[in-house]
Amino acid sequence: MRARTLAAVSAGALLASLVAGVPARAEQTGTAAGAAPADTGALVWAPCEDIAPVGDETLECATLTVPLARTDGGARIHGLGDTVELALSRVPATGRAERTMLVNPGGPGSAGRMWAAHTHRRMPAELRETYDVVSFDPRGVGASTPSITCDPAFFAPVRRDTVPADADAEAALRAGAEDYAEACGANTGRLLDHVRTEDTAHDMDAIRAALGEETIDYLGYSYGSYLGTVYSSLYPDRVRALVLDSVVNPDNPWYESNIEQSRALDRSADGFFDWVARNDAAYGLGADGDTVSEAYYSLRAELAATPAAGTVGPTELEGAVIVVAYSGGTWPRVAEALAARINDGDDAPLLSLHEDYGDDAGSDRGYGGYLAVQCTDTRWPEDWSTWRADAERLHAEAPFMGWHNMWYNAPCATWDGDSDDWFQVGDGRGEHPAYGGDALVVHATRDGATPVEGAYALRNRLPGASLVIEEGGLTHGVSLTGNTCVDEVVTAYLRDGAVPARDGGEGADVVCEGRPEPRPRTSQTAPETMVERLGPVGMESPGKPGSSE
């Protein structure tokens, strides 16, 4: 999976939130079944200094100190005095707070604090009145410290073409990945050994305890679904409601997951090309999807020879247009940029697309955070010939991102950090007990970032989960984004604690019709909604992880 969240999140300075403010509700110090007590600490909330609220939301910030290293059970490892400072945000309920929701937008490597405001704003009034919404920057990223730092110069344009022309080009790309991995180790240090998903799950329980909550509600998009799966396995008695949206397949460790993602991204790209063809009158790129696809790959070849404005080569192009696999709402803008360049020789829209969605030096912390989790969450192939063979096969099957995806993860081949076995939930040998309480799994069938097969796999792993499918949906991140059918199910669950009846088979328990495909933009097009301005939720892509704006 790729790490990218298009929220307006600052990845900069430390929070100054331990000054005057309002204390959180009284601490609770109870423990989850079978787990060691989480560290607790009083939270002092104050106005945020480095991130702005959304609209009229009241946005507050705080910090929480947690141990750098813990045992598998969550207990602090004594003798290691190092700590981590987590940056938190909160939007209080508009009425009397009855519950707290913790939200994670995905990644890994994505700063999350702005998602308290965005999530609270997306809720219906009846939930806004009773919910405090809390989000946080996971350890190492955003405003949490210490920070993961690797090599910002790695993203300087024009980057090497991800599709190697020959053995020398492949060797250069491989050397670049090895150098980046080495820089992460040299510039970050011991933190890299303590950024697994389990580490963040333990941090989540420390946040719960510091909030003074016996249980929390959790909403996790994309990678956040896997984080929620792990948290609920480790702390089952601390979960009241669990919403897992656009889910990571729990049965596929990251290497295998990324291979499947490449295929899904390619299917999404084909869907985009077909849509452009259906709107040929607006874009003039061809009346069938194959013709539009040929136009795109011809442009890619042109940019390999002569980058646009000396800035956008083929790798930058991929990092920008990948957004089509995350939200149909991005299709008109991407199509306009491609048409302007291909038909008129106008680079400006393409450069603007790259500035908004592509990589730059600010991508370093998010990309490093992404690698720090993925490279240590599971074991990776040690023989480069395995990577090459899979990349060549993927490029033949799914050229849109086949090679790009491999290089995005290639630093894991030489990562300076201890990897371990994949945290597999289930009742099999060596597996961790899956959460048995009620849960809601939500997924769109045409999601390009996390293939829909993962939603069925997770439903089968969680005995109390019900699955809501958005049939024909294009959006990565469905809950509370405007599909009335989906949002009514999610709202009812959060309000009443009851999930839809679970079907006796292995299919979906609720099927909601997907929203209409977008239309080409015109001068009369309605202004963007908040969701469209914000961009795809939990955006995991080979682009700008944990981006700022």
Residue pairs with C-beta under 8 A, 6 or more apart in sequence:
1 108
1 222
1 223
1 248
1 254
1 257
1 258
1 261
1 374
1 449
1 450
1 540
2 261
2 322
2 370
2 405
2 408
2 449
2 540
2 541
2 542
2 543
2 545
3 106
3 107
3 108
3 109
3 110
3 223
3 366
3 367
3 369
3 370
3 540
3 541
3 545
3 546
4 107
4 110
4 366
4 539
4 540
4 541
4 543
4 544
4 545
4 546
4 547
5 105
5 106
5 107
5 110
5 111
5 112
5 115
5 537
5 538
5 539
5 545
5 546
5 547
6 357
6 534
6 535
6 536
6 539
6 547
7 105
7 110
7 111
7 112
7 114
7 115
7 118
7 534
7 535
8 51
8 52
8 114
8 534
8 548
8 549
9 51
9 110
9 111
9 112
9 113
9 114
9 137
9 142
9 546
9 547
9 548
10 50
10 51
10 111
10 142
10 143
10 548
11 111
11 141
11 142
11 143
11 362
11 365
11 366
11 546
11 547
11 548
12 50
12 143
12 548
13 49
13 50
13 143
14 63
14 85
14 87
14 143
14 145
15 48
15 49
15 50
15 61
15 62
15 63
15 87
15 143
16 46
16 49
17 44
17 45
17 46
17 48
17 49
17 60
17 61
17 62
17 63
17 88
18 44
18 62
18 63
19 44
19 46
20 44
20 46
21 44
21 45
21 46
21 60
21 62
22 44
22 45
22 46
22 60
23 42
23 43
23 44
23 45
24 42
24 43
24 44
24 45
24 62
24 210
24 211
24 212
25 211
25 212
25 213
26 212
27 40
27 42
27 209
27 210
27 212
28 40
28 209
28 212
28 213
28 214
29 37
29 40
29 209
30 214
31 37
31 38
32 74
32 205
32 234
32 235
32 236
32 237
32 238
33 236
33 237
34 73
35 73
35 74
35 205
35 234
35 235
36 71
36 73
36 74
36 75
37 74
37 75
37 209
38 74
38 202
38 205
38 206
38 208
38 209
39 65
39 66
39 67
39 76
39 206
39 209
40 206
40 209
40 210
41 64
41 65
41 206
41 210
42 210
43 62
43 64
43 88
43 210
43 211
44 62
45 60
45 61
45 62
45 90
46 60
46 61
46 62
47 59
47 60
47 61
48 59
48 60
48 61
48 89
48 113
49 61
50 143
51 59
51 61
51 89
51 113
51 114
52 59
53 59
53 91
53 117
54 114
54 117
54 118
54 121
54 530
55 121
57 91
57 117
57 120
57 121
58 91
58 92
59 89
59 90
59 91
59 116
59 117
60 89
60 90
60 91
60 92
61 87
61 88
61 89
61 90
61 113
62 88
62 89
62 90
63 85
63 86
63 87
63 88
64 85
64 86
64 88
64 206
64 207
64 210
65 83
65 84
65 85
65 86
66 83
66 84
66 86
66 139
66 202
66 203
66 206
67 76
67 77
67 80
67 82
67 83
67 84
68 80
68 82
68 83
68 84
68 190
68 191
68 194
69 76
69 77
69 80
69 82
69 193
69 194
70 76
70 77
70 199
70 202
71 77
72 198
74 202
74 205
74 234
82 190
84 139
84 140
84 144
84 145
84 146
84 191
84 194
84 203
85 144
85 145
86 136
86 137
86 138
86 139
86 144
86 203
86 206
86 207
87 113
87 136
87 137
87 142
87 143
87 144
88 113
88 134
88 135
88 136
88 137
88 207
89 113
89 114
89 116
89 117
89 134
89 135
89 136
90 116
90 132
90 133
90 134
91 116
91 117
91 119
91 120
91 132
91 133
92 132
93 128
93 129
93 130
93 131
93 132
94 125
94 128
94 129
95 129
95 130
96 129
96 130
97 130
97 131
97 132
98 130
98 131
99 130
99 131
99 132
99 216
99 217
99 240
99 494
100 131
100 132
100 133
100 134
100 208
100 211
100 213
100 216
100 217
101 119
101 131
101 132
101 133
101 134
101 216
101 217
101 218
101 219
101 494
102 134
102 135
102 136
102 204
102 207
102 208
102 216
102 217
102 218
102 219
103 112
103 115
103 116
103 119
103 133
103 134
103 135
103 218
103 219
103 220
103 224
104 112
104 115
104 135
104 136
104 138
104 218
104 219
104 220
104 221
104 223
104 224
104 227
104 228
105 112
105 115
105 135
105 221
105 222
105 224
105 477
105 537
105 538
106 220
106 221
106 222
106 223
106 224
106 246
106 477
106 537
106 538
106 539
106 540
107 138
107 141
107 222
107 223
107 224
107 366
107 369
107 370
107 373
107 538
107 540
107 545
107 546
108 138
108 197
108 200
108 223
108 369
108 370
108 372
108 373
108 374
109 141
109 365
109 366
109 367
109 368
109 369
109 370
109 371
109 372
109 373
109 545
109 546
110 138
110 141
110 223
110 366
110 369
110 538
110 539
110 545
110 546
111 137
111 141
111 142
111 143
111 366
111 546
112 135
112 136
112 137
112 138
112 142
113 135
113 136
113 137
113 142
113 143
114 135
115 135
116 133
116 134
116 135
117 133
118 530
118 534
119 133
119 135
119 219
119 480
120 128
120 131
120 133
121 530
122 480
122 481
122 530
122 531
123 131
123 133
123 480
123 491
124 487
124 491
126 491
126 495
127 491
127 494
127 495
131 217
131 494
132 211
134 207
134 211
136 144
136 203
136 207
137 143
137 144
138 144
138 200
138 203
138 369
139 191
139 194
139 195
139 199
139 200
139 203
140 146
140 147
140 148
140 188
140 191
140 195
140 365
140 368
140 369
140 372
141 147
141 148
141 365
141 366
141 369
141 546
142 365
142 546
146 188
146 189
146 191
147 188
147 365
148 184
148 188
148 191
148 192
148 195
148 365
148 368
148 369
148 372
149 184
149 187
149 188
149 364
149 365
149 368
150 180
150 183
150 184
150 187
150 188
150 364
150 365
150 367
150 368
150 371
151 179
151 180
151 183
151 184
151 187
151 364
152 361
152 362
152 363
152 364
153 361
154 176
154 180
154 183
154 364
154 367
155 359
155 360
155 361
155 363
155 364
155 367
156 361
157 307
157 310
157 311
157 312
157 313
157 316
158 307
158 310
158 311
158 312
158 313
158 315
158 316
159 313
159 315
159 316
159 359
160 169
160 172
160 173
160 176
160 315
161 169
161 304
161 313
161 314
161 315
162 173
162 314
162 315
162 318
162 403
162 404
162 407
163 314
163 395
163 399
163 403
164 170
164 173
164 403
170 388
173 407
173 410
174 384
174 410
177 407
177 410
177 411
177 413
177 414
178 411
178 413
178 414
180 411
181 371
181 375
181 411
181 412
181 413
181 414
181 415
181 416
182 414
182 416
184 192
184 368
184 371
184 372
184 411
184 415
184 416
185 192
185 415
185 416
185 417
186 416
188 368
188 372
191 372
192 372
192 376
192 415
192 416
192 417
193 376
193 417
193 418
195 369
195 372
195 373
195 376
195 417
196 373
196 376
196 377
196 420
197 226
197 227
197 230
197 373
197 377
197 423
198 230
198 234
198 423
200 227
200 373
201 227
201 230
201 231
201 234
201 235
202 234
204 218
204 227
204 231
204 235
205 231
205 234
205 235
205 238
208 215
208 216
208 235
208 238
214 238
215 237
215 238
215 239
215 240
216 238
216 239
216 240
217 239
217 240
217 241
217 242
217 243
217 494
218 228
218 231
218 232
218 239
218 241
218 242
218 243
219 243
219 245
219 479
219 480
220 226
220 227
220 228
220 243
220 244
220 245
221 245
221 246
221 476
221 477
221 479
221 537
221 538
222 245
222 246
222 247
222 248
222 449
222 450
222 476
222 477
222 537
222 538
222 539
222 540
223 248
223 538
223 540
224 244
224 245
224 538
225 244
225 245
225 246
225 247
225 248
225 441
225 450
225 458
226 247
226 248
226 250
228 242
228 244
229 244
229 248
229 250
229 425
229 434
229 435
229 458
229 461
229 462
230 423
230 425
230 432
231 239
232 239
232 242
232 434
232 435
232 437
232 439
233 423
233 425
233 432
233 433
233 434
233 435
234 432
236 433
236 435
236 436
236 437
239 435
239 437
240 497
241 438
241 439
241 440
241 493
241 494
241 497
242 435
242 437
242 438
242 439
242 440
243 439
243 440
243 442
243 479
243 490
243 493
243 494
244 439
244 440
244 441
244 442
244 458
244 465
245 441
245 442
245 443
245 477
245 478
245 479
245 537
245 538
246 442
246 443
246 444
246 447
246 449
246 450
246 476
246 477
246 478
246 537
246 538
247 441
247 443
247 450
247 454
247 455
247 458
248 257
248 450
248 454
249 257
249 260
249 450
249 451
249 453
249 454
249 457
249 458
250 424
250 425
250 426
250 454
250 457
250 458
250 461
251 424
251 457
251 461
252 260
252 454
253 377
253 378
253 379
253 422
254 374
254 377
254 378
254 380
254 409
254 412
254 422
255 378
255 380
255 381
255 409
255 412
258 405
258 406
258 408
258 409
259 390
259 394
259 405
260 451
260 453
261 401
261 405
261 449
261 450
261 451
261 540
262 394
262 398
262 400
262 401
262 402
262 405
263 394
263 397
263 398
263 451
264 325
264 447
264 448
264 449
264 450
264 451
265 322
265 325
265 398
265 400
265 401
265 405
265 448
265 449
266 397
266 398
266 399
266 400
266 401
266 402
267 446
267 448
268 324
268 325
268 446
268 447
268 448
268 474
269 293
269 324
269 325
269 400
269 401
269 448
270 289
270 293
271 446
271 474
272 324
272 325
272 331
272 334
272 335
273 289
273 290
273 292
273 293
273 296
274 288
274 289
274 292
275 328
275 331
275 335
275 517
275 518
276 283
276 285
276 286
276 289
276 292
276 331
276 335
276 338
277 285
277 286
277 287
277 288
277 289
277 291
277 292
279 335
279 519
279 520
280 286
280 287
282 335
282 520
283 335
283 336
283 338
283 339
283 520
284 339
284 343
285 291
285 292
285 295
285 335
285 338
285 339
285 342
285 343
286 292
286 294
286 295
295 338
295 342
296 321
296 338
297 399
298 342
299 317
299 338
299 341
299 342
300 314
300 317
300 318
301 314
303 312
303 313
303 314
303 316
303 317
304 313
304 314
307 313
307 316
308 341
308 347
308 350
308 351
309 347
309 351
311 351
311 354
312 320
312 347
312 350
312 351
312 354
312 358
315 404
316 354
316 358
316 359
317 350
317 354
318 400
318 401
318 404
318 542
319 354
319 357
319 358
319 359
319 541
319 542
319 543
319 544
320 334
320 337
320 350
320 353
320 354
320 356
320 357
320 358
320 543
321 334
321 338
321 353
322 357
322 401
322 541
322 542
322 543
323 330
323 334
323 357
323 535
323 536
323 539
323 541
323 543
324 330
324 331
324 334
324 448
325 448
325 449
325 476
325 541
326 448
326 449
326 475
326 476
326 535
326 536
326 539
326 541
327 474
327 475
327 476
327 535
327 536
328 474
328 475
328 515
328 517
328 518
329 475
329 518
329 531
329 532
329 536
330 535
330 536
331 517
331 518
332 518
332 519
332 520
332 521
333 349
333 353
333 521
334 353
335 520
336 349
336 521
337 349
337 350
337 352
337 353
338 350
340 346
340 347
340 348
340 349
340 350
341 347
341 349
341 350
357 543
357 544
358 543
358 544
359 367
359 543
359 544
360 544
362 544
362 547
362 548
363 543
363 544
363 545
363 546
363 547
365 546
366 544
366 545
366 546
366 547
367 545
367 546
369 545
369 546
370 545
370 546
371 409
371 411
371 412
371 415
372 417
374 409
374 412
375 411
375 412
375 415
375 417
375 419
376 415
376 417
376 418
376 419
376 420
377 419
377 420
377 422
377 423
378 419
378 420
378 421
378 422
379 419
379 420
379 421
379 422
380 409
380 412
380 413
380 415
380 419
381 387
381 413
382 413
384 413
387 406
387 410
387 413
390 406
391 402
391 403
391 406
394 402
394 403
394 405
394 406
395 402
395 403
396 402
401 542
404 542
405 542
408 542
421 430
423 432
424 430
424 431
424 432
425 431
425 432
425 433
425 434
425 435
425 461
425 462
426 432
426 434
426 461
427 433
427 434
434 461
434 462
434 463
435 462
435 464
436 462
436 463
436 464
437 464
438 464
438 465
438 466
438 493
438 497
438 498
438 499
439 462
439 464
439 465
439 466
439 499
440 465
440 466
440 468
440 489
440 490
440 493
440 499
441 455
441 458
441 459
441 462
441 465
441 466
441 467
441 468
442 455
442 467
442 468
442 470
442 478
442 479
442 486
442 490
443 450
443 452
443 454
443 455
443 467
443 468
443 469
443 470
443 478
444 452
444 469
444 470
444 472
444 473
444 474
444 475
444 476
444 478
444 514
445 452
445 469
445 470
445 471
445 472
445 473
445 514
446 452
446 472
446 473
446 474
446 514
447 473
447 474
447 475
447 476
448 476
449 476
449 536
449 538
449 539
449 540
449 541
450 476
450 540
452 469
455 467
455 469
456 467
456 506
456 507
458 465
459 465
459 466
459 467
459 506
459 509
460 506
464 499
464 502
465 499
465 502
466 499
466 500
466 501
466 502
466 509
466 510
467 507
467 508
467 509
467 510
468 478
468 486
468 489
468 490
468 500
468 508
468 509
468 510
468 511
468 512
469 508
469 510
469 511
469 512
470 478
470 483
470 486
470 512
470 513
470 514
470 515
471 511
471 512
471 513
471 514
472 513
472 514
473 483
473 512
473 514
473 515
474 514
474 515
474 517
475 481
475 515
475 536
475 537
476 536
476 537
476 538
476 539
476 540
477 536
477 537
477 538
477 539
478 486
479 486
479 487
479 490
480 487
480 490
481 487
481 531
481 537
482 515
482 529
482 531
483 512
483 514
483 515
485 510
485 512
485 513
486 512
489 500
489 510
489 512
492 498
493 499
499 509
500 509
500 510
501 509
502 509
503 509
519 525
